[in-house]
Amino acid sequence: MPFEKFEEAGSGRGRPAGTEPMISIRKSGSIGINQAAIEAYFEESDGAVMYYDEDEHHVGIEPVADKDADDAAYTITKTDSGGTVAPKAFLERYELIPVVTTQYEPTLLEDDGLVVIDLDEPIGTHGSPDDESEGE
């Protein structure tokens, strides 16, 4: 049987580009935004202000022009496959860093302009938890 060329690698790391917007909270303390979510919510924004609603268990991300647009803004680092925000202090403050990278479907709150993820509704996970006993 001859080799078949895999031609769907469109988003780096060998995975096809997602067609649906997705935001991930990574176990490293950063937030990943896939290319579909960048295009839908952050195309004109290079900054993000973070919000947390403890009652609803929601994270809100306000797209802003850049990190200088608001004293509380973080930079969105964009690549061909999406973007990353590194609000580790925010995630630590509210104890939101997951054991494994967890993916969510974002929604836009039109009234507030916030891109929101419901932490009670993950759509998937990636990777595995770190095992502190390894190597001992």
Order of alpha helices (4+ residues) and beta strands (2+ residues): beta-beta-beta-beta-beta-beta-alpha-beta-beta-beta-beta
